[in-house]
Amino acid sequence: MKTKLCGIVLALAGLTSSFGCATQTTEEVVAEAEALTLAEVELESGSVYEFFSLGEGDLAVLTRHPSIAIAREAPSRASDERLVDFYTRLTGQDAPTALAVAEARAIELGAELASADLDLEGDVAGLDGAAPTDAVTRVDGDVGAASQALTWSEFEDTYCRSGADYLFCFPSTGNAWCEKRGLTMEGAVHAKGGGVTIRLRYKTITGWHTYKQLWVPKGEVNSIANAYFLARRWRRFEVLNNDVDQDYLYFSCRGTN
């Protein structure tokens, strides 16, 4: 097992047409941000967990699994599990100070915002629609060979479990996405047919911001989940640059209202 602690700064930018967003006609307001990696854990299986912050009390967890079989057996975090507790469960060690301090501050800030009952989004417009667009070709049920059906069952068992307030989970081609206003959102994609880009965003009064945008190589399972900003806001999980080759993928989006 490998661990990395605080001090890695990754530049994030809203990427548009160069990553195949031409099918999205809405003008997007995406602010640049810097994500501070608070801790990173790599298990012997090859699974990687990255804990990061955008510097305003908003924390998130990025998880990479080299295959769907490994994803099934890998530890996963419940939406209400403290990040410091999840880190300890992964490593058997106390969470690093940077992660503990950031989580404590996020909880404090969330309580302040909840008591003030502030409108965090103001008059900023959401993106068009609240369901997948025409860019998505939904594939129903277990399609194709028996091996594909089994793999979908594995993904469904892991990422389509009950207990969430909302759940979108299906095999698909195209740029699948979901958008909801609530407390939490977790998105997962298995790049079965070819590599794709995934992105998780949230909206504030200043516009749309990106938690994380990353490339998912063919065969990998990647998920992104916001851990804290303890206030309801619009969030969007989406697949990008899958509108050329129409690669087959498995998609999940779930969360709490």
CORCORJO-V210526 format. One line per field, one symbol per residue. phi: phi as a letter, one per 40 degrees, with the letter a starting at -180 (. if undefined). Layout:
BEGIN
phi=???
END
This chain:
BEGIN
phi=.bbbbdhbbbcbbcbbccbgcdccccccbbccabccccaabbccchcbbbbabcgbgcbabbbbbcacccdccccbcccbcdccccdcccbgbcccddccccccccccccccccccfcccbfccccccgbadccccbcbcgcbgccccccccccccccbbcchccaabaacabgccaaaabacbabbbbbcccicbbbabbabbcchcbbcabacbcdgcbbbbbcbaacacacbabacbfbcbcfccabbaaaibc
END
